[in-house]
Amino acid sequence: MLVSLSGHQLLVFWVQFASLVALGRVLGLALRKIGQPSVIGELAAGLILGPSVFGQLWPAGFHWFLPDDHMQGAAIVAVSWVGAALLLVVTGFETDLALIARFRRATSAVAVGSLVVPFIGGLAVGYLLPESFHADRSPKVVFVLFIATALSISSLPVVAKILGEMRLLRRNFGQINLAAGMVNDALGWLLLGIISGLAASGSISLSSVAKTVGGMAVFLLGAFFVGRPVVDALLRRTRRSGSGSDGGLMVSMLTMLAFCVFGQAMGIEAVLGAFVAGILLGQSRFQHEGVRERIEGLTMSLFAPLFFATAGLRVDLSLLRDPVVLGWALVVIAVASVAKFGGAYLGARFARLSSRESLALGAGLNARGAMEVIIATVGLGMGVLNDASYTIIVLMAMVTSMAAPPTLRLAVRDFTGSDEEKARLDQEEKLSTNLIVKNRRLLLPSRGLPNSIVAAQILHLAWPTDAPVTVLSVGSDPVDMQAVLNVFDGRDHEVRQVPDRDAVAAILDESKLGFGAIGLGVMDTPKPGQLLSAVADDVVARSRLPMVVVRRARHLETPLPGFFTRCVVPVSGSRSSRAAQEIAGNLSARLGTELLLTHVITRGDAGDADRPGVSMLVAAQTYVGELGATSRTMLRHGRSVTDELLGLVRSEEADLVVVGASPRSLEERVYLGHMIEELLARCDATIVVVTVPDSDVTGELPKVQGT
């Protein structure tokens, strides 16, 4: 039976909600401005509105704000737990299992050191803490394990926030720091699940431990082997339906709630289910763009401040007036800080990292925050911790989180890293500003013919090696794709076959499943009335993704071209021209192909008309030079752009042309511009047409007026 809150209780609830969120956001933003993580300000909001400050300054007002009413307190705490679940979903999104595997040696050593050393220190502190810090309802061993877990776990959300705000996330030590933080969080939830099970059973026995570990194992196996395909199927369905990020958000929220239910039902904390749900949702290749940002925005602006402020609301700093409580608080903070820093540093040195990287890892992983607050909240709710021990753990989380940014800045000051690291960071910076060449999955429809193989070569050479590829075989009969797949050797790739009911519909339907671009090899000589081919014309006209359309060279003595030696790249100020420069520049960097960056002026009088063309060529040469390309610039004058480009191809013996285009609809067919149509008809070299659709929300191409 549902029991409604009274009008007064609802008023108090909304005042609590608004006050905690507002003050938490204000203090969080203020702390960020001075280089501290926002979680400190959010916890401080609870301290100010709790018994530590508000309760001392205005007891009557505090009693109205936080009355001795179990239903009143349960309402705001219940909503705050939604914030904890959302926060752990966001953390799961940030958990990259491939990242852990990439730095597995260093991650393993750092994670073990940063866990084992403080865990041992926590066991010692927990054992030595007086009985006055124990709650009455749990065995001492459970209390000791709670203290040890709280001291040993880093907080991934806080670590990630600090590294991100300091622009250190993509540094090598930042990646290892994040990966070790992921391991810390994962093992922390495992330990918390075991300890919570022990606390719930009320006794310590081999059978209770086995039951708890077994329940967690079943939950995790079910999540990854049953939950993962279900989540992928649901996200795939929403993509095909065209529901956009709204559908992805709905699936993500329902997944979080389902995993919370299953986790809680199996005796595991619901927030652990949310964490696992976040991992599966973040790893799914069918996740919608923007869903993570929408969840994170809602969480960080509303629910996370509420959760942390509510946690701070329970802290009573007046307890520190007791010299015993204050003394043990200082001991806990000291042991937690020294043991975590020392363990991470020793683990990093064991993995043969430099001393500066080891110091940075020790400083970064010392940040607690979310995990410790959640552990303390769980321990308080289960009757393992009392107010004094809860206050000490939350205070330790706040102090270590505040100490992390300044110590990390000191550790990495003037430290630029290795040459390999600097090269990787430069490459990532370039990719972040690209229009088309990114790390997203590529789609290559193919029948295994030579034109598809050349398209595969262009994609493989122009895109970074960690961008996966899906080769789509359209047709009912199996096609030999081995020649195409050989091109992608060393790159993550898959082959999917779809029926040839409607090739265009099949390609467009597949393209909805989270791809960054489509590659397409087209016929050497299309049929009358076609620009590229029957299928390619329709796909280019209807696709809302960038496309790389490749027509292989004519009159070849061999089925495929060799390495490209010289490439003509028409330069204009359009987005599609910039996209073409991206592809040509990356090809040149990989093959040594010389780029001929060309701008044609068709006006009779040169004079000032040359200036914009010269500026565009200089900008293009600077850009492709940053990509590692070799290039020359050519400013040409003539009545016909096409004639000038064809003349340049012949005189320079160019074997490749890469040109950008914005597709338009003209008289019921795709239109790429007169110049490109002429090049396709008259040029014998390999041509790559890069299209960047200028589509509106309906996905329809703009119309070209007239003929």
N, C-alpha and C positions, 0 to 999 in steps of 0.2 A: 504494500500500500504506500502510495506516494504521500509524503508529508510536506506541505508548502511552508515556506518561510513567511512569517508575519510581515506586515508592512514595515514595521520598525527594523526587523532583521534584514529585509531587503535593502533598506536605506543604508544600514551599517555596512552591508556587503558591498554595495556600490561605492561607498565612501572609501572603504578599505582598498578595493580594486583600483579606483582612480588615484588615490594617494600613493599607493605603493608603486604603480607604474609610472606616474608623473615624476615623483621624486627619484625613482630609480633611473629613469631616462636622463633627467637633468644632471644627476651626479655622475652617471656613466659617461655622458658626453664631456662633462668637465674633466673627469679623470683621463679620458682619451687625449684631451688637449695638452696634458702635461706628461704624456707618454706612458700612461698606465692603462691596463685593460679595463674595459667598461664594467666587467663583472665586479670589480672592487667597489665602484660607485653604487651598483645595484645592491650589493650586500650591505653597504653603508646606509642605504636608504632604509633597510629593515632595522638596522641598529638605531637609527635616529627615531624611527616611529615606534620602536619597541620599548621594553622596560628600561633599557640602558639610558635613554635620553628623554623621550617623551614621557615615559612613566615616572621619571624623577622630577621633571619640570612641571608637569600638570597631571597629577594622579587622577583627578576626576575626569578630565578629558580623555586620558588614556583608557580608563575603565569603560567609558562610552565607546571608544574606538575599538577596543579589544576586550569585550566583556567575558566573564566566566560562564560562557554558554557553549556547550560542546557542539551544538548544531551550527551556531554562528561561526565558530572556528573551523569546523569541518567543511563549510561551504567554500571559504577562500583557499583552504589547503587543497581541496579536491581540484579546484580550477588551476592551482599552481602546479599540480602534478601533470596536467595537460601540457603546461609549459615545459616540464622536465622531459616528457615524451617527445615533444616537438624538437627540443634542443638536441636530444639523442638521435633523432632522425637526421637532423642537419649534420651532426657529427658522423653518422654513418655514411652520408653522402660524401664526406671528405675522406673517408677511409678507402684507400686505393691498395688493394691486395697485390696488384702488379708492382706497385712502388716498393712494397715490403720485399717482394721477390727480387727486385732489381738491386737493392742494397742489402741483400740478405745477410752477408757476412758481417758487415758493420752494424746493421740493424740488430742482428741476433746478439752480438757482443754487447752493444750499448743497452739493449733492452734487458738482457739478463743482469748486467751490472747495476743498472738503475732500478731494478726491481728487487734483486736478492739482497743487496747491501742494506737499503732502507727497510726492507721487510724484516731482516734480522734485528736491526735497531728498533723497529716497531714492536717486535716480540718482547725484547728486553724492557722497553718502556712500559708496554702494556702489562707485563708481569709485575713490574715494580710499582705501578700506580696504586695508591691506597684504595681500600675498599669503598671509601667515600665517593669515588668516581664511578663505581659500578652501579648499574640498575639492579633492582632486586629480583628480576624475573629471568635471568639467564646465567648459565654456568660461566665461571671465570674464563675458561678456555675460549669461549665464543667472544667474550669481551676483548681478550688479548688479540684474537685474530682480527677483530674489527679495527682495533688500533693499528695493528701491523699493516693491514690493507690500506687504511687511510694514509699512513705515512709513506707507502711505497708507490702509489699510483700517481702518475702525472695526469693533467687534465688536457685532453686533446683539443677541445674547443678553445681553451685559454691559450695553449701553446700555438695553435693555428692562428688565433687572433693576433698574438704578439708578433709572430713571424711575418704575418701578412701586413700588419700596420707598419712594421719596420722594413718592409720590402726585402725580406730575407728568405721567403718561402721557397724560392727556386734555387737558392744556393745549395751546394752539395750537403753541407752540414744541416741546412734547413730541411732538405728532403729526408735525411737520416733522422733528424729530430722529429719530424712529423711521423715517419714510419715507426720509430721507436715509441712515440706517443700512441700510435694506433695499437701496437702490441701491448703497451701498458694498459690502455683502455679495455682491450679485448680480454686480457688476463684479469684485469680488475673486475670486470663483470662476471667472469667465471668464478673468481674468488668470492665475490659478493653473493652470487647465486648459491654457492656451497655453504657459506656462512649463514645466509638467510635461512636456508633449509635446516641447518643445525639449530638455529635459534628458534625456528618454528616447531621443530620436534621436541625441543626442551631438554634434549639429552644428547650425549656424544656416544655414538656406537658405530661400528663398522657398517652395519646395515643402513643406518641413517645417512652416512657419508656416501655409500654406494648408491642409495636411492636418489640422493640429490645430484650426484655426478651423472648417474644414468639418465635422470630426467632432463638434465641440461644437454647431454649428448643426443638424446632423442629429439629434443627441441631443435638443436643446431642442425642435425642431419636432415630432419624434416624441412627445416627452413631452406637449406641449400639444395636439396635434391627434389623436394616437392614444391616448396614455396617459390623458388627461383623461376621454374618454367611457367608456373601460374601467373606470377607477376609479369614476366615477359609477354605471355599470351594476352593479358589484359591491356598492357601498354601498347602492344602491336595492334590490337583491335581498335583502341582509341585513335591511333595514328591513321589507320585505314578509314575510319569513319569521318576523319576531318574535323574532329572536335577540338583540335589544337591543345594548348596548354591547360585549358579548363578540364578536359578529359584526363590528362596526365595528373593534374592536381587531385582530381577526385579519386583516381586509382591509388595515388600515393597516400592520401589520408585514410582511405579504407584499409589499405595494407598495414599502415601503422596501427590502426585500431584493432585489426584482426590479430596482429602479432602481439599486441599488448594483452589481448584477451587470452590467447594461447599461452603466453608466458606466465601470466598470473595464475591461470588454471593449473599449470603444471608445477606450481610451487616456485617459479622463478619470477623475479621482479618484472613488472610490466615494462619498465623502462629498458630492460635488457632486450625485450622483444622489439621495442621501438628502435634500438640501436641496430639490431640485425636487419630489421625492415629497411632502415636507411641505407645499409650496405647493399642490399639487393636492389633497391630502387636506384641508387647511384651508379651501380655497375651495369644496369640494363642498357643495352644499346638502343632500346626503343623508347627510352625516357625522353620526354618532350623538353625542348629548349625553354628555359625560363622557369620551369617548375621549381627547381632548387632555389632560385632567387626569390620566387614568390613565397615559398615556405620559410626561407631564411629571413625575409623581410618581415613577415608576420611574427615569426618567433622572436627575433632580436628587438623588434620595436614594441612588442606587447607582452608575450607570454614568458620569455626568458627573464625580463626585468621583474615580472610578477613572482616567478619562482625564486629567484635569488633574493629579492626583497623579503619574501615570506620566510625564506630560510634565515635571513638576518634578523627578522622579527622575533625569532625564537632565542636569539643570543642575548644573554643577560650579562653585560660587562661588569655589573656591580658585584658579580661573583668573584672578580679578580681582586676585590678588596681583601679577600682572604689570602694571606701570604702563602698558604699551601697551594691554593688554586693557581695563583700568579706564578709561583716557583715552578710548578709542574708544567704550566703553559710555556714558560721560557725553555724548559728542558725539551718539551715536545717539538717546539719550533726549531731549536738548535739541532736536535738529532735528525729531524726530517730534512733540514737544509743541508747539513754536512754529509749525511749518508747518501742522499739523492745525488748531490753534486759529485761526491767522491766515487760513487758507484758508476755513474755515467762517464766520468773522466777515465776511470780505470778500464771500463769496457771499450771506450774509444781508442785508448792507447793500445789495448790488446789487439784491436782490429787494425793497428798500424796507421791510424789517422794522425794528422799533425797535432801538435800541442794546442795551437790556436783553435782548430776544429774541436778538439776534445774539451777545451774550456767553454766553447760556445754550446756544445751539447749539454755539458753539466749545468750551465746557466739556464738554457732553454727548458730542459726537462724538469727543472726545479719548480716550475710554475704548476701550482695545483689549481683549485677553483671549483669547477663544476663537479668533477668526480667526487672530490672530498665532501662537498656540500651534500651531494646525493647520498653518499655512503653514510654521512652523519645523520641525514634526515631519515634514512631507512633504519639505522641503528636506534635512533630515538623513538621512531614509531613502533619498532618491534620490542622495545623495552630492554635493549642491550646497553644503551648509553643513557645517562641522566643529564640534567641541565648543565652540570659542570663539565663533563667530558665532551658533550656536544659543543659547548662554547669554545673549548680548547681546540677542537678539530677545525671548526669554522674559522677561528682566529688564525690558526696555522695556515689554512688555505689562503686567507687574505694576505698575510705577511709574505708568504713565499711567492704569491702572484705579483705582489707589488715589487718584490726584490728582483724578479726575473728580468724586466726590461732594462734597468740600468746596468746590471751585471752583464747582460748579453751585449749591450752597446760597448761596454768596456772590453769584452772579450774579442769582439770583431773589429774594433777600431783600426783603420788602415790595413785591414786584411782583405786582399783582393782575390785570393784563391789561386788555383793552378791555371795554366794556359788552357787546358782542356775544359775546365769549368767556365772560364771567361768566354771561350768559343761557343759552348753550349748555351750560355745565357744570351749571347749576341744573336744566335740562331732563333731562340725562343722569342726574343724581342722583335725580330723581323716577322716571324710567323704571326705574332699578335696583331700586327698592323696590316697584314695581307687581306685582300678581298676574297680570294678564292683558294689559294694554296695554304691549307691549314691541316690540322691533324685529324679531321673528321673522316668518316668512312666514305669510300668512293664506290660508285655503282658503274659497272661496265656490262651492258647488254651485249651479247655476242653469239654468233653461230660458229665460232672457231675459224673464220676466214681470215685471209691476210690483212684486210683493212682493220679488223679487230685487234690483230696482233700488234700492228703499228700504234693503234690507239692505246693499247696496254703499255707499250714502250714509253709513250709520251707521259702517261700517268705515273709510271714507275720511276721515271727519271726526274720528273718535276716535283713530285710530292715527297714529303719526309717519310722515312721508312717505317715509322710507327703509325702511319695512317692505313688502316685495314681496307681491304677491297672485297666487294661481293661481285662475282662474275655471274650474270644472269643469263641462263640458257633458255631461250624462248622456243617452244616447240614440244610436240609430244614424243618425238623420237630422240633417243640419246645422241648427243653430239660430242665428238672428240675435242675436248678443250685443253688437251695437254700442252699444245704449243702456246696457248695464251697463259696457262698457269705457270709455264716455265719462265715467262717474263717476270712473274712476281715471286721468284725464288728468294727466300729470306724475308718476305713480307707476309703478315697475317692475311690470309685470303680464304674465301669459301666459294663454292659453286652452288647456285640454286637453280632449279628447273621449274618453269611454269608452263602451262599449256598454251598452245598457239591459237587460242580462240580469237584474241585480239592483241597483237603484239604491243601496240601503242598503249592500250589500257593496262596491260600487264606491267610494262615498264613504269608507267606513271603511278600505278598502284604500289609497286615496290619502292619507288622513290620517296614515298611518304614516310618510310620507316627509319628516318634519322640519318640521311646521307648529306654530305657536304657538296658534292658535285657529281655530275654524270659524264662519263666518257663514252664516245660513240664513234665507231669506225664506219665510214660511208663508202658508197660505190665510187669507182674511178670515173665512170661515165653514167650519170643518172638517166632515167628514161625521160622522154619529152614531157614537159609540163611539171617536172620535179626539179627542185633545187639541189637537194642532197640525196634523198631517196624517199619512198613513200612513207616509211616508218620514221625516219629521221626528221622529215619536214613536220610531221604531226607532233613528235616528241618535243622538238625545239619550240614549236608554236604554243604548246600547252604546258610545258614544264615550268615550275616556279623555282627550279634550282639552276645554278650556274652549269653550263655545259662546255665540254671540250670535244668539239667535232673534228675528227681527223680524216682527211682524204689522202691516201698514200700517193706517192709519185707515180706518174704514168710512164710507160715505156721502160720499165725496169728490166734488166737482164736477169735479175733474181726476184723471187716473190716479195722480198722485203728490202727496204733500204738499209744501208750500213749506218755507221755513225754519221750524224749530221756535222758538216764542216763549216757551213756558212748559212746564216739565217737572217732574212729580211723581216724587220719588225716595224710596221707603220705606227707612227706616234701621233696621238692627238691628246686633247685634254679630258677625254671621257673616262668613266670608270671601267668600261670594257677594255679600253686601251691599256689602262694600268694593270688589269687582270692578265692581259696578253704579255705584258712585260714581266709579270711575276713568273709565268710559265717559261718564257724564253730565257729569263735570267737564271732560273734554276737548271734548265737544260744545259745552258752554257757552263755553269759552275760544275756540273757533273761530267760533261763530255769535252769541254774545251771549245765548244762551238763558238765561232766569232759572230757576234750580233751586229747587224747593220741597222742601226736605229735611224729611221727615215721619216722626214716630214716633207710633204709636197705642197707647194704654194701654186695655186692656179691663176692668181692675178697677174695681169700683164706687167704692171709696174711693181717692182720689188720694194725698195726703200724701206719705210717703216713696217711694211707687211712682213719682213723677215724677223722682226724682233720677237713676236709671240712664238714663232716656230723655233727660233734659236733657244728661247727660254724653255720650251717644252723638251727639246732635245737634251739640253744640259741637265734638266731635272731627271729625265729618263736615264741618261747615262750615269748620273750619280746613284740613282736607285738600283739599277742592275749591277753597278759596281759594288754596292753594299752586299749584294747577293753572291758576289764572287765571279761575276761574268766578265768576259772580254768583249769589248764593243768599240764600234766606230759610229760617228754621227754623220748624217748626210742630209743637207737641206737642198731640195731640188725644186725646179720651177718648170711648169708645163701646163698645157691646156687640159690634160687628162691625168688624174691621179693614177688610174689603172695603168695607162701606158708608161708612166714614169716608173711605177713599181715593176712592171714586167720587163722594162729595159734594164732596171737595176738587177733583177734576178738573172738575166742573161749575161750582162757584162761582168758581174761578180761571180758567176757560176754558183749561185746560191742553190742549195738543195732543200731548203725549208723556209716557209713563210708562216709566221704566227701573227694573227690579226684579231683584234677585238671587235665585237658587234653587239648591238642591242636589238634583239628580235622585235619585229613589228608584224602586224597583220595587214595584208594587202590583198584584196580581191580573193578572200577565202584561202589564202596560202601564206606561209611564213615569208617575211621579207627581211633580209639582212643588210640591205643597202646595195646600190648599183655597183660600187667598187668591188665588194666581196663576190657578188654574182659573176662579175667579169673575171675576177681572179680564178674562181672555181672553173669557169668555162675555158679559159685561155692559158692558165699556168700549168706547167707539167711537174713542178716541184711538189713535194709533200706540203699540204696546207693544213694548218691547225686554226680553226675558228673558235674563239673563246666568246661565249655568249653570257651576258649578265642581264637576266630579264629585268625589265622595268615594269613589273606587274603591280596592279592595285590589289586590294583585299580580296577581290573575286578571282584573282589569278588569270584574268583575261589580258591579253597583250594589247597595248595601245594601238589604235588604228592609224594608218597613214592616209591622209586625205589626198585624193586625186590618184593619178596613175604615173 
